[in-house]
Amino acid sequence: MMLWISLLILLGLILFVVELVLLPGITIAAIGAFASLVGAVAWAFVEGGATMGFIVLGIVAFLLIVLTILCLRPRTWNRFALKTNIESQVQPEKIERQVEVGAQGITLTRLAPMGKVQIEGQIYEAKSLDSYIDPRQKVVVIGYDNANIIVRITDPA
């Protein structure tokens, strides 16, 4: 009898920790933990009487409080936290250093108002300020906007 009650309590505590740490929210683990722990306490009341039932209830309540405190400590969550700094960038070098104002290129896609341009053999994201520019049009760099090049058409024929 005590072996089965102990196994039910152990299963309930494992499911409780899984629910608290890995799967927060009302999930199958929470329902399973609740059912296991209530089942163990009820079984203790039925098989062992009131004294045994209250002892098991006290043990379960104590273990739940201890596990909750252990799982919610900041030190516990620091073990799961990412401690690596990410130093990489989407664009490793500023666009102003790569392409000069006045450089000429050709559109690869339609700029409506954003698209791709090829300047000096490199492909960049570009923006047209005043109008849409069709593919294979000659453009000139007139400025920068964050990581984008601002272009305009060179010969609007």
C-alpha positions as CSV (number, residue, x, y, z in Angstrom):
1,M,0.0,0.0,0.0
2,M,2.7,2.5,1.0
3,L,4.7,1.7,-2.0
4,W,1.9,2.6,-4.4
5,I,1.1,5.8,-2.5
6,S,4.8,6.7,-2.6
7,L,5.0,6.0,-6.3
8,L,1.9,8.2,-6.9
9,I,3.4,11.0,-4.9
10,L,6.7,10.7,-6.8
11,L,4.9,10.7,-10.1
12,G,2.8,13.7,-9.0
13,L,5.9,15.7,-7.9
14,I,7.8,14.9,-11.2
15,L,4.8,16.1,-13.2
16,F,4.5,19.2,-11.0
17,V,8.1,20.1,-11.7
18,V,7.7,19.5,-15.4
19,E,4.7,21.7,-15.4
20,L,6.4,24.5,-13.4
21,V,9.7,24.5,-15.2
22,L,9.2,23.1,-18.7
23,L,5.5,23.5,-19.6
24,P,4.0,26.5,-17.8
25,G,0.2,26.8,-18.0
26,I,-2.6,24.4,-17.5
27,T,-1.4,21.3,-19.4
28,I,-1.6,17.6,-19.2
29,A,1.3,17.6,-16.8
30,A,-0.6,19.8,-14.3
31,I,-3.7,17.7,-14.6
32,G,-1.6,14.5,-14.1
33,A,0.2,16.0,-11.1
34,F,-3.0,17.0,-9.5
35,A,-4.7,13.6,-10.2
36,S,-1.6,11.7,-8.8
37,L,-1.3,13.7,-5.7
38,V,-5.0,13.8,-4.9
39,G,-5.2,10.1,-5.6
40,A,-2.3,9.3,-3.3
41,V,-3.8,11.4,-0.5
42,A,-7.3,9.9,-1.0
43,W,-5.8,6.4,-1.1
44,A,-3.9,7.1,2.2
45,F,-7.2,8.3,3.8
46,V,-9.1,5.2,2.6
47,E,-6.5,2.5,3.4
48,G,-4.7,4.1,6.4
49,G,-7.4,6.1,8.1
50,A,-7.5,9.7,9.1
51,T,-4.1,9.7,10.8
52,M,-2.3,8.3,7.8
53,G,-4.2,10.5,5.4
54,F,-3.3,13.7,7.2
55,I,0.4,12.6,7.4
56,V,0.5,12.0,3.7
57,L,-1.4,15.3,3.0
58,G,1.2,17.1,5.2
59,I,4.1,15.5,3.4
60,V,2.7,16.3,0.0
61,A,2.0,19.9,0.9
62,F,5.5,20.3,2.4
63,L,7.1,18.8,-0.7
64,L,5.0,21.0,-3.1
65,I,6.1,24.1,-1.2
66,V,9.7,23.1,-1.2
67,L,9.7,22.3,-4.9
68,T,7.9,25.5,-5.8
69,I,10.5,27.5,-3.8
70,L,13.4,25.6,-5.5
71,C,12.0,25.9,-9.0
72,L,11.1,29.6,-8.7
73,R,14.5,30.8,-7.3
74,P,16.4,33.1,-9.6
75,R,19.5,30.9,-9.3
76,T,17.5,28.0,-10.8
77,W,16.4,30.1,-13.7
78,N,19.9,31.4,-14.3
79,R,20.9,27.8,-15.2
80,F,18.6,28.0,-18.1
81,A,19.6,31.5,-19.2
82,L,21.8,32.2,-22.2
83,K,25.0,33.8,-21.0
84,T,26.7,34.2,-24.4
85,N,26.8,37.7,-25.9
86,I,26.0,37.8,-29.5
87,E,28.4,40.1,-31.3
88,S,27.4,39.5,-34.9
89,Q,25.6,42.0,-37.0
90,V,23.4,41.6,-40.0
91,Q,25.5,44.1,-41.9
92,P,29.1,43.9,-40.6
93,E,30.2,47.2,-42.2
94,K,28.3,50.4,-42.4
95,I,26.8,50.9,-45.8
96,E,28.3,54.4,-46.1
97,R,31.8,52.8,-46.2
98,Q,30.8,50.3,-48.8
99,V,29.1,52.5,-51.4
100,E,29.8,56.2,-52.0
101,V,27.3,58.8,-52.9
102,G,27.4,59.3,-56.7
103,A,28.2,55.6,-57.4
104,Q,26.2,54.2,-60.3
105,G,24.5,50.8,-60.6
106,I,21.6,49.0,-62.1
107,T,18.3,47.8,-60.6
108,L,17.9,44.0,-60.3
109,T,14.3,44.1,-59.1
110,R,11.6,46.7,-59.2
111,L,12.1,49.4,-56.6
112,A,8.6,49.9,-55.2
113,P,10.0,51.8,-53.3
114,M,12.4,49.0,-52.0
115,G,14.3,46.5,-54.1
116,K,17.7,45.2,-55.0
117,V,20.4,47.0,-57.0
118,Q,23.8,46.0,-58.2
119,I,26.6,48.6,-57.6
120,E,30.2,47.8,-58.5
121,G,29.4,44.0,-58.7
122,Q,27.8,43.9,-55.2
123,I,24.0,43.5,-54.5
124,Y,22.4,45.9,-52.0
125,E,19.0,46.7,-50.7
126,A,18.0,50.1,-52.1
127,K,15.1,52.6,-51.8
128,S,13.7,55.0,-54.3
129,L,12.3,58.2,-52.8
130,D,10.3,59.7,-55.6
131,S,9.0,57.0,-57.9
132,Y,9.0,53.3,-58.7
133,I,11.9,52.1,-60.7
134,D,11.7,49.1,-63.0
135,P,14.3,46.4,-63.3
136,R,17.4,46.9,-65.4
137,Q,17.4,50.7,-65.0
138,K,20.5,52.8,-64.4
139,V,20.5,54.4,-61.0
140,V,22.8,56.7,-58.9
141,V,23.3,56.7,-55.2
142,I,22.0,59.9,-53.6
143,G,22.2,59.0,-49.9
144,Y,21.6,56.5,-47.1
145,D,18.7,55.6,-44.8
146,N,19.8,53.3,-42.0
147,A,21.2,50.2,-43.8
148,N,19.6,51.0,-47.1
149,I,20.9,52.9,-50.1
150,I,18.7,55.7,-51.5
151,V,18.9,55.9,-55.3
152,R,17.3,57.7,-58.2
153,I,17.1,57.0,-61.8
154,T,20.0,58.5,-63.9
155,D,18.4,58.9,-67.3
156,P,14.6,58.9,-67.0
157,A,14.0,58.0,-70.7
